[in-house]
Every structure is written in C-alpha cells, then in structure tokens.
Amino acid sequence: IEQCRNSEEPYWYRYVKPNVKEDDLDWAEFVMHRSKRSFDPVLYSGWYGYREFSGGPVPGLGSHYIDLVHYITGAKFPLSCVCLGGTYTWKDENNFTAPDHVQAIWTYPDFMVSYSTNFGNGFGNVFNLYGDQGVMKMVHWGAPVYTAEGGSKNKGVIRGTNDVEPVERPDHFLDWLQCLRNRKQPNAPIEAGFQHAVAVIMAMRSFDTGERTVYDQKKRKIKDD
C-alpha cells in the first residue's frame, strides 16, 4: 500500500503570520517545558515547520493515511518501521527544521506500507493498494476505483475500471453522537487512535535515531533494532 503526498511548498508556510503580537497570547504557555527564548512570531504561527514542536509530514499527514490503511485492511500494529528524510529544498530565513522530504516504510504480518512526501514539486499524489489481481486507486478519496492493472493474468477476474461501491456509514460526528446515546462502539474507537499513534511514533523515532524500530505488542514497547 503506497501513498505519496506532494506539494511545491510545505503546508506550514500558509500559517506563518509575522505580525502576531506577544501581548495577544501566552508565550510562556506555548513554549512550556522547552528552553526559554525571546518571542518569535514566526515560530509561534508556523510551529508546524519546526522539529522541536512538530514531527512534520508523517504525523501531520501520514497519521490519517495509516489510520485509513488500518481501517481498510483490519491491521492493528506495524511490526517494524524505517523512516528517512531531511530539509533539502526549503532553506530560507525561517530556518524551518521539519523535513520537507520524508519517506516511511512499515512492515505488517502480510504486507508493507509506504508513505512519502516531497515538498519541492507539486506534480501530483499517489494512493494505491496493490494486490495480486489488480490495483485499487484511491488518490481521489471520494471516488476510488479498482482495475486489473499489474495483476496476475492467471488469476484475473477483474474487468475494466470499476467504482468501489460505497459502504453506508453515518457521518463521523453523527456516529459519535449516536454512540453517546446507544453505547455502541464508534467507527473510530480509541483503540484506532492508539494504533495509528504507535505507527507514527515508530516512524519519528526511526527518523530521529537512524535505526529501524520494532513494536512489541505484548509489552506495548517500541524498541530500536
């Protein structure tokens, strides 16, 4: 399963507001336990772009992707992960430190998952699920399709390009409100949040250490390998 989310410019640039005034906010509360420093309006408004405050594209964008991968496949936790990246294109006066290029690969018992971001070229995005009988193309989230492209000719049962039939589900907010009343499990229970959080933390730990990370599900521990 593969997703590439590309753009000419990192998303954190759109949040930068150099005219933010210190009197209008609680700077000490924003910095919290980090080292004390003078007020910086760019850091405050564009914090998505600073590694000290943000992990960048993998937790910012990739977390939603991994959550969807788990939802579609029924997978819960990765076995291992490697993640590499850096700031290669956007080097300017803002001194952003979150990676503008990154790639993470997770292994699961039955498949691999790849996520990458290139913030230097906005040519386009990719979101494909590859199977031995064809491929499901999900780059247009509201209109996914599947075809026999790339599949084994010996197993071929798919013909042409086919729309993925929608599964009737209530809106997420409506589902949450209904579950408050009927005490049923929501579409996205707390366990789903924990599972994709583990995947993201594994990736960022690998990014920071340069090591492959593995997850011990019984002990609920992430380790370097």
LOTIPA-757541 format. One record per residue: x, y, z of N, C-alpha, C, O in turn. Coordinates in steps of 0.2 Angstrom, whole numbers, padded with zeros to 4 digits, always signed. Example, Ala and Ser with C-alpha at 12.3 -4.5 7.8 and 13.67 -1.06 7.14 Angstrom:
2
+0066-0028+0039+0062-0022+0039+0066-0016+0039+0071-0017+0042
+0064-0011+0035+0068-0005+0036+0064+0000+0039+0067+0006+0040
//
This chain:
225
+0004-0006+0000+0000+0000+0000+0005+0006+0000+0009+0006+0004
+0003+0011-0004+0008+0016-0005+0004+0023-0006-0001+0024-0009
+0007+0028-0002+0004+0035-0003+0010+0040-0004+0015+0039+0000
+0009+0044-0009+0014+0050-0009+0010+0056-0009+0005+0057-0013
+0011+0061-0005+0008+0067-0004+0013+0073-0006+0017+0074-0002
+0013+0075-0012+0017+0080-0014+0015+0087-0015+0009+0088-0016
+0019+0092-0014+0017+0099-0015+0023+0103-0016+0029+0102-0014
+0022+0109-0020+0028+0113-0021+0030+0116-0015+0036+0118-0014
+0026+0118-0010+0028+0121-0004+0025+0117+0002+0020+0115+0002
+0029+0117+0008+0027+0114+0014+0020+0118+0016+0020+0124+0016
+0016+0114+0019+0010+0117+0022+0010+0122+0027+0006+0126+0028
+0016+0121+0031+0017+0126+0037+0018+0133+0035+0017+0138+0039
+0020+0134+0028+0021+0141+0026+0014+0145+0026+0014+0151+0028
+0009+0142+0025+0002+0146+0025+0000+0148+0032-0005+0152+0032
+0003+0146+0037+0001+0148+0044+0005+0153+0046+0004+0156+0051
+0011+0155+0043+0016+0160+0046+0012+0167+0046+0010+0169+0040
+0012+0170+0052+0010+0177+0052+0015+0181+0056+0015+0181+0062
+0019+0184+0053+0025+0188+0056+0022+0194+0060+0026+0197+0064
+0016+0196+0059+0013+0202+0063+0010+0200+0070+0007+0204+0073
+0010+0193+0072+0007+0191+0078+0011+0195+0084+0017+0196+0084
+0007+0198+0088+0009+0202+0094+0009+0197+0100+0005+0194+0102
+0015+0198+0104+0016+0194+0110+0010+0196+0115+0008+0192+0119
+0008+0202+0115+0003+0204+0120-0004+0200+0119-0008+0200+0123
-0005+0197+0113-0011+0194+0111-0011+0187+0113-0016+0183+0112
-0006+0184+0116-0005+0177+0118-0001+0176+0124+0002+0180+0127
-0001+0169+0126+0003+0167+0132+0009+0163+0129+0009+0157+0128
+0015+0167+0128+0021+0164+0125+0024+0159+0129+0026+0154+0127
+0024+0160+0136+0027+0155+0141+0023+0149+0140+0026+0143+0141
+0017+0149+0140+0012+0143+0139+0014+0139+0133+0014+0133+0133
+0015+0143+0128+0016+0140+0121+0023+0136+0121+0024+0130+0119
+0028+0139+0124+0035+0136+0125+0035+0130+0129+0038+0125+0128
+0031+0131+0135+0030+0126+0140+0037+0124+0143+0041+0128+0145
+0039+0117+0142+0045+0114+0146+0051+0115+0141+0056+0113+0144
+0050+0118+0135+0056+0119+0131+0060+0125+0134+0058+0128+0138
+0066+0125+0131+0071+0131+0133+0068+0137+0132+0065+0139+0127
+0069+0142+0137+0066+0149+0136+0069+0152+0131+0075+0151+0129
+0066+0157+0128+0068+0161+0122+0064+0167+0121+0058+0167+0124
+0066+0172+0117+0063+0178+0116+0057+0176+0111+0057+0171+0107
+0052+0180+0112+0046+0179+0107+0048+0179+0100+0052+0183+0098
+0045+0175+0096+0046+0174+0089+0039+0173+0086+0037+0167+0086
+0037+0178+0082+0030+0177+0079+0030+0172+0074+0025+0168+0073
+0036+0171+0070+0036+0165+0065+0036+0158+0068+0032+0154+0066
+0039+0157+0074+0039+0151+0077+0032+0150+0080+0030+0144+0080
+0029+0155+0083+0023+0154+0086+0017+0152+0081+0013+0147+0082
+0017+0155+0075+0012+0154+0070+0014+0149+0065+0009+0145+0063
+0020+0148+0064+0022+0142+0059+0025+0136+0063+0030+0133+0060
+0023+0135+0069+0026+0129+0073+0026+0123+0069+0030+0118+0071
+0021+0122+0065+0021+0115+0061+0028+0114+0057+0030+0108+0056
+0032+0119+0056+0038+0118+0052+0044+0117+0056+0050+0117+0054
+0043+0117+0063+0049+0116+0067+0049+0110+0071+0045+0108+0075
+0055+0106+0070+0055+0099+0073+0054+0099+0080+0052+0094+0083
+0056+0104+0084+0055+0105+0091+0048+0105+0093+0047+0103+0099
+0044+0107+0089+0037+0107+0090+0032+0103+0086+0026+0102+0088
+0035+0100+0081+0031+0096+0076+0035+0091+0073+0041+0092+0072
+0032+0085+0071+0036+0080+0068+0036+0081+0060+0039+0077+0057
+0032+0086+0058+0032+0087+0051+0027+0082+0047+0021+0081+0050
+0028+0080+0041+0023+0077+0037+0020+0070+0039+0014+0069+0038
+0025+0066+0042+0022+0059+0044+0017+0060+0050+0011+0057+0049
+0018+0063+0055+0012+0064+0060+0007+0069+0057+0001+0068+0059
+0009+0074+0054+0004+0079+0051-0001+0076+0046-0007+0078+0046
+0002+0072+0041-0002+0070+0036-0003+0062+0036-0008+0059+0035
+0003+0059+0037+0003+0052+0037-0001+0048+0042-0003+0042+0041
-0002+0051+0048-0006+0048+0053-0013+0047+0050-0016+0041+0052
-0016+0051+0046-0023+0050+0043-0022+0044+0038-0027+0040+0038
-0017+0044+0034-0016+0038+0030-0016+0032+0033-0019+0027+0031
-0011+0031+0038-0011+0025+0042-0017+0023+0045-0019+0017+0045
-0021+0028+0048-0027+0026+0051-0032+0023+0045-0036+0018+0047
-0032+0026+0039-0036+0023+0034-0034+0016+0032-0038+0012+0030
-0027+0015+0032-0024+0008+0030-0027+0003+0035-0029-0002+0033
-0027+0005+0041-0029+0000+0046-0037-0001+0046-0039-0007+0046
-0040+0004+0044-0047+0004+0043-0049-0001+0037-0054-0005+0038
-0046+0000+0032-0047-0004+0026-0045-0012+0027-0048-0016+0025
-0039-0013+0029-0036-0019+0030-0038-0023+0036-0037-0029+0036
-0040-0020+0041-0041-0023+0048-0034-0024+0052-0035-0027+0057
-0029-0021+0049-0022-0022+0053-0023-0017+0059-0027-0013+0059
-0018-0019+0064-0018-0015+0070-0012-0012+0071-0011-0006+0072
-0006-0015+0072+0000-0013+0073+0006-0015+0068+0005-0021+0066
+0010-0010+0066+0016-0012+0062+0021-0017+0066+0021-0017+0072
+0024-0021+0063+0030-0025+0066+0036-0021+0066+0039-0021+0071
+0037-0017+0061+0044-0013+0061+0043-0007+0056+0038-0006+0053
+0048-0002+0057+0047+0004+0053+0054+0007+0052+0058+0007+0056
+0055+0010+0046+0061+0014+0045+0059+0020+0042+0054+0020+0038
+0062+0026+0043+0060+0032+0041+0066+0037+0040+0070+0037+0044
+0066+0040+0034+0072+0044+0032+0069+0050+0029+0064+0051+0027
+0073+0056+0030+0071+0062+0027+0076+0068+0029+0081+0067+0032
+0074+0074+0027+0078+0079+0028+0075+0086+0025+0070+0085+0022
+0078+0091+0027+0076+0098+0024+0081+0099+0018+0087+0101+0019
+0078+0098+0012+0083+0098+0006+0081+0104+0001+0085+0107-0003
+0075+0107+0001+0073+0112-0004+0071+0118+0000+0074+0124-0003
+0068+0119+0005+0065+0125+0008+0070+0127+0013+0069+0126+0019
+0075+0130+0011+0080+0133+0016+0080+0141+0015+0083+0143+0010
+0077+0144+0020+0077+0151+0019+0077+0155+0026+0080+0152+0031
+0075+0161+0027+0076+0165+0033+0072+0162+0039+0073+0164+0044
+0067+0158+0037+0063+0155+0043+0066+0149+0047+0064+0148+0052
+0071+0146+0043+0075+0141+0047+0071+0135+0049+0072+0133+0055
+0066+0133+0045+0062+0128+0047+0066+0121+0047+0071+0120+0043
+0064+0117+0052+0068+0111+0053+0064+0105+0052+0067+0099+0052
+0058+0105+0051+0054+0099+0050+0055+0097+0043+0056+0101+0038
+0056+0091+0041+0058+0088+0035+0053+0090+0029+0047+0090+0030
+0056+0093+0024+0052+0094+0018+0052+0088+0013+0048+0088+0008
+0056+0083+0014+0056+0077+0011+0056+0071+0016+0061+0071+0020
+0052+0066+0015+0052+0061+0020+0049+0055+0017+0045+0055+0013
+0052+0049+0019+0049+0043+0017+0049+0038+0023+0054+0037+0026
+0043+0035+0024+0042+0030+0030+0040+0023+0027+0035+0023+0023
+0042+0018+0029+0040+0011+0027+0039+0007+0033+0043+0006+0037
+0033+0004+0034+0031+0000+0039+0030-0007+0037+0027-0008+0031
+0032-0012+0041+0030-0019+0039+0025-0022+0043+0025-0020+0049
+0020-0025+0040+0015-0029+0044+0015-0036+0043+0019-0038+0038
+0012-0040+0046+0012-0048+0045+0011-0050+0038+0014-0055+0036
+0007-0046+0034+0005-0049+0027+0006-0044+0022+0005-0045+0016
+0009-0038+0023+0010-0033+0018+0015-0027+0021+0017-0027+0027
+0017-0023+0016+0021-0017+0018+0017-0011+0016+0013-0011+0012
+0019-0005+0020+0015+0001+0019+0020+0006+0018+0025+0007+0022
+0020+0011+0013+0024+0016+0011+0021+0023+0011+0016+0023+0008
+0024+0028+0015+0022+0035+0014+0028+0039+0013+0033+0038+0016
+0027+0044+0008+0032+0049+0006+0029+0055+0005+0023+0056+0003
+0033+0060+0006+0031+0067+0005+0037+0071+0001+0043+0070+0004
+0035+0074-0004+0040+0078-0007+0038+0085-0008+0033+0087-0012
+0040+0090-0003+0038+0097-0004+0044+0101-0008+0047+0105-0005
+0044+0099-0014+0048+0103-0018+0045+0103-0026+0048+0106-0030
+0040+0098-0027+0037+0098-0033+0030+0096-0032+0029+0091-0029
+0025+0099-0035+0018+0098-0034+0015+0094-0040+0009+0095-0041
+0019+0090-0043+0017+0086-0049+0010+0082-0048+0006+0082-0052
+0010+0079-0042+0004+0075-0040+0005+0070-0035+0010+0070-0032
-0001+0067-0033-0001+0062-0027-0002+0055-0030-0005+0054-0035
-0001+0051-0025-0002+0044-0027-0005+0040-0020-0003+0042-0015
-0010+0036-0021-0013+0032-0016-0016+0026-0019-0021+0026-0021
-0012+0021-0019-0013+0014-0022-0013+0008-0017-0008+0008-0013
-0017+0004-0018-0017-0003-0014-0016-0008-0019-0020-0009-0024
-0010-0011-0019-0008-0016-0024-0010-0023-0022-0008-0025-0017
-0013-0027-0026-0015-0034-0025-0012-0038-0030-0010-0036-0036
-0013-0045-0029-0010-0049-0035-0015-0050-0040-0014-0053-0045
-0021-0047-0040-0026-0047-0045-0027-0041-0048-0031-0040-0053
-0024-0035-0045-0025-0029-0048-0023-0023-0043-0020-0025-0039
-0026-0017-0044-0024-0012-0040-0030-0007-0038-0035-0007-0043
-0031-0005-0032-0036+0000-0030-0033+0007-0030-0028+0008-0027
-0036+0011-0034-0033+0018-0034-0037+0023-0030-0043+0023-0031
-0034+0026-0025-0038+0030-0020-0036+0037-0020-0037+0040-0015
-0032+0039-0025-0030+0046-0025-0035+0051-0024-0035+0056-0021
-0041+0049-0028-0047+0053-0027-0051+0050-0022-0055+0046-0023
-0051+0052-0015-0054+0049-0010-0061+0048-0010-0064+0043-0008
-0064+0053-0014-0072+0052-0014-0074+0048-0020-0080+0046-0020
-0069+0045-0024-0071+0041-0030-0066+0036-0031-0063+0036-0037
-0065+0031-0027-0060+0026-0028-0062+0021-0033-0068+0020-0034
-0057+0018-0037-0059+0013-0042-0054+0008-0041-0048+0008-0038
-0055+0002-0044-0051-0004-0045-0051-0007-0052-0056-0007-0055
-0045-0009-0054-0044-0012-0061-0039-0018-0060-0036-0019-0055
-0038-0021-0066-0034-0027-0066-0027-0025-0067-0023-0030-0068
-0025-0019-0068-0018-0017-0070-0013-0020-0065-0014-0019-0059
-0008-0023-0068-0002-0025-0064-0004-0032-0061+0001-0035-0058
-0010-0035-0061-0011-0041-0058-0009-0047-0062-0008-0046-0068
-0009-0053-0059-0008-0059-0062-0013-0061-0067-0019-0061-0066
-0011-0062-0073-0015-0064-0079-0019-0071-0077-0024-0072-0080
-0015-0075-0073-0018-0081-0072-0024-0081-0067-0028-0086-0066
-0024-0076-0063-0029-0075-0058-0035-0070-0060-0039-0069-0056
-0034-0067-0066-0038-0061-0067-0045-0063-0067-0048-0067-0071
-0049-0059-0063-0056-0059-0063-0059-0052-0064-0065-0051-0064
-0055-0047-0063-0057-0040-0064-0057-0038-0071-0052-0040-0075
-0062-0035-0073-0063-0032-0080-0064-0025-0080-0069-0022-0076
-0060-0021-0084-0061-0014-0084-0059-0010-0078-0056-0013-0073
-0062-0004-0078-0061+0001-0072-0068+0001-0068-0073+0002-0071
-0068-0001-0062-0074-0001-0058-0074+0003-0052-0069+0004-0049
-0079+0006-0051-0080+0010-0045-0081+0006-0039-0084+0001-0039
-0077+0008-0033-0078+0005-0027-0085+0006-0024-0086+0012-0023
-0089+0001-0023-0096+0003-0020-0095+0006-0013-0092+0003-0009
-0099+0011-0012-0098+0014-0005-0101+0010+0000-0106+0006-0001
-0099+0011+0006-0101+0007+0012-0105+0012+0016-0102+0018+0018
-0111+0011+0017-0116+0016+0021-0113+0017+0028-0113+0012+0032
-0111+0023+0029-0109+0024+0036-0111+0031+0038-0112+0036+0034
-0113+0032+0044-0115+0039+0046-0109+0044+0046-0104+0041+0047
-0110+0050+0046-0105+0055+0047-0101+0054+0053-0105+0052+0058
-0095+0055+0054-0091+0054+0060-0094+0057+0066-0095+0054+0071
-0096+0063+0065-0098+0067+0071-0105+0064+0073-0107+0063+0079
-0109+0063+0068-0116+0060+0069-0115+0053+0073-0118+0051+0078
-0110+0049+0070-0109+0042+0073-0107+0043+0080-0109+0039+0085
-0102+0048+0082-0100+0049+0089-0106+0051+0093-0106+0048+0099
-0110+0055+0091-0116+0057+0095-0121+0051+0096-0124+0051+0101
-0122+0047+0091-0126+0042+0091-0123+0037+0096-0127+0034+0100
-0117+0036+0096-0114+0031+0101-0114+0033+0108-0114+0029+0113
-0114+0040+0109-0115+0043+0116-0122+0040+0119-0123+0039+0125
-0127+0040+0114-0133+0038+0116-0135+0030+0117-0138+0028+0121
-0132+0027+0112-0133+0020+0112-0128+0015+0115-0128+0009+0115
-0122+0018+0116-0116+0015+0120-0113+0010+0115-0110+0005+0118
-0114+0010+0109-0110+0006+0104-0104+0009+0102-0102+0015+0104
-0099+0005+0100-0093+0007+0098-0093+0012+0091-0096+0010+0087
-0090+0017+0091-0090+0021+0085-0085+0018+0080-0082+0014+0081
-0086+0021+0074-0082+0019+0068-0075+0020+0070-0071+0015+0067
-0073+0025+0073-0066+0026+0075-0065+0026+0083-0065+0031+0086
-0064+0020+0086-0064+0019+0093-0057+0022+0095-0053+0023+0091
-0056+0022+0102-0050+0025+0105-0044+0020+0103-0038+0023+0102
-0045+0014+0102-0040+0009+0100-0037+0011+0093-0031+0010+0092
-0041+0013+0089-0039+0015+0082-0034+0021+0083-0029+0021+0079
-0036+0026+0087-0031+0031+0088-0024+0029+0091-0019+0031+0089
-0025+0024+0096-0018+0022+0099-0014+0018+0093-0008+0019+0093
-0018+0014+0089-0014+0010+0084-0010+0015+0079-0005+0013+0077
-0014+0020+0077-0010+0024+0072-0005+0028+0075+0000+0031+0072
-0006+0030+0081-0001+0034+0085+0005+0030+0086+0011+0033+0085
+0005+0023+0087+0011+0019+0088+0014+0019+0081+0021+0020+0081
+0011+0018+0076+0014+0018+0069+0018+0025+0068+0024+0025+0066
+0015+0031+0070+0018+0037+0069+0024+0038+0073+0030+0040+0071
+0024+0036+0080+0029+0036+0084+0035+0032+0082+0041+0034+0083
+0034+0026+0080+0039+0022+0077+0043+0025+0071+0049+0025+0071
+0039+0028+0067+0042+0032+0061+0047+0038+0064+0052+0038+0061
+0044+0042+0068+0048+0048+0070+0054+0046+0075+0059+0049+0074
+0053+0040+0078+0059+0038+0082+0064+0035+0077+0070+0036+0078
+0062+0032+0072+0067+0030+0067+0070+0036+0063+0076+0036+0062
+0066+0041+0062+0069+0047+0059+0074+0050+0063+0079+0052+0061
+0073+0050+0070+0077+0054+0074+0084+0050+0076+0089+0053+0076
+0083+0043+0076+0089+0039+0078+0093+0036+0072+0099+0034+0073
+0090+0036+0066+0093+0032+0061+0092+0025+0061+0095+0021+0057
+0089+0022+0066+0088+0015+0067+0081+0012+0065+0076+0016+0065
+0081+0006+0063+0074+0003+0062+0071+0002+0069+0074+0000+0074
+0064+0003+0069+0061+0002+0075+0056-0004+0075+0054-0005+0069
+0055-0007+0080+0051-0013+0081+0046-0012+0086+0047-0009+0091
+0040-0015+0086+0035-0014+0091+0033-0021+0094+0032-0026+0091
+0034-0021+0101+0032-0027+0105+0025-0026+0107+0024-0022+0112
+0020-0029+0104+0013-0028+0105+0011-0030+0112+0007-0027+0116
+0014-0036+0115+0013-0038+0121+0015-0034+0127+0011-0032+0132
+0021-0031+0126+0024-0026+0131+0022-0019+0130+0023-0015+0134
+0019-0018+0124+0017-0011+0122+0023-0007+0122+0023-0001+0125
+0029-0009+0119+0035-0005+0119+0038-0005+0112+0038-0009+0108
+0041+0001+0110+0044+0002+0104+0052+0002+0105+0054+0005+0110
+0055-0002+0101+0062-0003+0103+0066-0001+0096+0064-0002+0091
+0073+0001+0097+0077+0001+0091+0080-0006+0089+0081-0010+0094
+0081-0007+0083+0083-0013+0081+0089-0013+0077+0092-0018+0074
//
